[in-house]
Structure formats: structure tokens, C-alpha cells
Amino acid sequence: MTRVAALILIAVLGGYGLHALAQIRADARPPVTPIGSSSSNGISFAWFYDSADRAVYVCRAGQGAADAVDCRARSTLP
């Protein structure tokens, strides 16, 4: 009985250790930094810098609630 309890305890602690390690690695990447924003003729633009990828992203949104935000434009810095 104690062997079974010990094996279950070791399995639970091992699973928790893997979970904690995965959480640390997931939080290690820094978030993107907002650079600025602008708008012209009802279309808004927001610029973001990702230091991990050394890339600049541009997000665009139009007027109205039906328009979605488009953040596919990307440029990698040398």
C-alpha cells in the first residue's frame, strides 16, 4: 500500500514539475512594445516592435464594428 502511495505521489510531483517548467518557458518571451499609432481617412494604424523576432508589425483597423483588425504586415529588421 505504501509503495502504491509513494508511486502516485512521485507521479503527481513529476507532473506538477513539468507543468511549472512549461509555465516558466511560456512567460519567458517578452511582449511586443507599442511604437505609435496614426489614422487617416477613418483607417487607424498601430505599430508594434517584437524584440524577440526583431520585427515590426503594423495593425490596421477600419471604420465600423464589422471591420476586423488586420495585423499581418510584418517587416524583420536586419
N, C-alpha and C positions, 0 to 999 in steps of 0.2 A: 504493500500500500504506500509506503513512504517513497519507494522508487518511482512509482507512477506519479505521485505528487511532485517529486523533485523534477522529473522529466517535463511535466506540464509547466512548472514554474520556470524552468530553463527555456522552454519554447516561447512562453509569454514574454519573458525578459528579452530574448533574442528578437522577437517580432517588434517589441517596443523600441529596441536599439536601432533596428533598420528603419523604422518609421521616423525616429528622431534624426537620424543621419539624412534621410531624404528631405526632411523639412529644412534642415540647415542648408543643403545644396540648393533647394528651390529658392530660398531667400538670399542666396549669395549674389545673384545678378542685380546690379543697380538699376533703378527705374530710369526711364527716359526723362530728360530735362527739357522743359518747355523753353523755347528760344524767344518766340514772339508770335504775334498774330496780326492779321490785317483783313480788311474787307473791301470789296469793290463791286458795285452794281448788284448788291444783295447776295454775293457769294463770299463766304468767310473762309479764311485760310489760317491754319495754325502750324507752326514749325516746331519740331522736336528733335533733340540730339540724343542718340543712344551711344554712350561711351564704350559699352562692351563690344559693339559691332563697328564703331567709328562711322556711324551712318546718320544722315539727316533725313527725317521723314516730313512730308507735307500732308496735312489732312485738310480736306475741302468739304464744306457743307453749304447747301443752297438754301433758298427761302422755303418756308412752309414745313409742316410737320411730316409730309410724305417723303421728303428728301433724306437720304441716308448720308452718313459721314463716310467719306472715302479717304483712306489712309494708305493707298497702295504706292504712291510716289515715293521713291527712296533713292538716295544717292550716297555711295560709300566714299568716304574721304581717303586720300592717299596716306 
